[in-house]
Amino acid sequence: FVSAATARGWTCVVLNARGLGGTELSSAYPFHGARTSDLCALVDLVAEAAPGVELVGVGYSMGAIILANYVGVSGTHCKLSAAVAISGCMDAVANKGGYSSRSLEPFLTYELKQNFCTGPRSTLLAKGGVDLSAAIGPRVGCIMEFDAATVVPFNGFDDVDDYYRHMTLGHLGKERRVTVPLLHLHACDDPIIDCDTFAPYLSGGVPLPPNLYFLITRHGGHVGWSEGWMPWRKRWAFQNR
């Protein structure tokens, strides 16, 4: 996306989540999905460095969840002109225990265990009250179970549902505080975020502000939308457009 956007003459700023991508933590608090303050700090910094410039946020998967949540949390103080959440989630509570928890998530959970429960971060989690032996053990096989074993106790959430309510836009009235155009791009066959969790917002069952938009495609998978017989030639072209 950065390559496609810069080719159009746009300037891109990429947020590297705290403690990830090989960076060292400067505080005692590692990444978790409900924190919007890091994104807020980045947007404020860019807005100050480029006054008057239109700022648009684009997030993918967990980044889409955090971006949408930030737009709701910041409300009238949001300094973005618009935002696009690609393969994100409005309601992580409703998305628990789906197909992905038995298929894709065991592989992702293994990587989470390696990233957070071994090495320097493991000491940090242990000091924060996390039982590392339980977190890295065989009983933790999906992301929800990993979150319950690590993120919840370390950050003082009541339980995993409390964490997921703070993490996603569709809870605590945050969806009603969206003040800038926010588009959710999602596919019906997304194997990680169940498209059915968007149903209450699409059916009118939940009152929504007029600048919250949804583009739901029949196919596309999770951050996919491949095109043509040789999709590697047009990698992610649809979502980039």
Rosetta blueprint (number, residue, H / E / L):
1 F L
2 V H
3 S H
4 A H
5 A H
6 T H
7 A H
8 R L
9 G L
10 W L
11 T L
12 C L
13 V L
14 V L
15 L L
16 N L
17 A L
18 R L
19 G L
20 L L
21 G L
22 G L
23 T L
24 E L
25 L L
26 S L
27 S L
28 A L
29 Y L
30 P L
31 F L
32 H L
33 G L
34 A L
35 R L
36 T L
37 S H
38 D H
39 L H
40 C H
41 A H
42 L H
43 V H
44 D H
45 L H
46 V H
47 A H
48 E H
49 A H
50 A L
51 P L
52 G L
53 V L
54 E L
55 L L
56 V E
57 G E
58 V E
59 G E
60 Y E
61 S L
62 M H
63 G H
64 A H
65 I H
66 I H
67 L H
68 A H
69 N H
70 Y H
71 V H
72 G H
73 V H
74 S H
75 G H
76 T H
77 H H
78 C L
79 K L
80 L L
81 S L
82 A E
83 A E
84 V E
85 A E
86 I E
87 S L
88 G L
89 C L
90 M L
91 D L
92 A L
93 V L
94 A L
95 N L
96 K L
97 G L
98 G L
99 Y H
100 S H
101 S H
102 R H
103 S L
104 L L
105 E H
106 P H
107 F H
108 L H
109 T H
110 Y H
111 E H
112 L H
113 K H
114 Q H
115 N H
116 F H
117 C L
118 T L
119 G L
120 P H
121 R H
122 S H
123 T H
124 L H
125 L H
126 A H
127 K H
128 G L
129 G L
130 V L
131 D L
132 L H
133 S H
134 A H
135 A H
136 I L
137 G L
138 P L
139 R L
140 V L
141 G L
142 C L
143 I H
144 M H
145 E H
146 F H
147 D H
148 A H
149 A H
150 T L
151 V H
152 V H
153 P H
154 F H
155 N H
156 G L
157 F L
158 D L
159 D L
160 V H
161 D H
162 D H
163 Y H
164 Y H
165 R H
166 H H
167 M H
168 T L
169 L L
170 G L
171 H L
172 L L
173 G L
174 K H
175 E H
176 R H
177 R H
178 V L
179 T L
180 V L
181 P L
182 L E
183 L E
184 H E
185 L E
186 H E
187 A E
188 C L
189 D L
190 D L
191 P L
192 I L
193 I L
194 D L
195 C H
196 D H
197 T H
198 F H
199 A H
200 P H
201 Y H
202 L H
203 S L
204 G L
205 G L
206 V L
207 P L
208 L L
209 P L
210 P L
211 N L
212 L E
213 Y E
214 F E
215 L E
216 I E
217 T E
218 R L
219 H L
220 G L
221 G L
222 H L
223 V L
224 G L
225 W L
226 S L
227 E L
228 G L
229 W L
230 M L
231 P H
232 W H
233 R H
234 K H
235 R L
236 W L
237 A H
238 F H
239 Q H
240 N H
241 R L
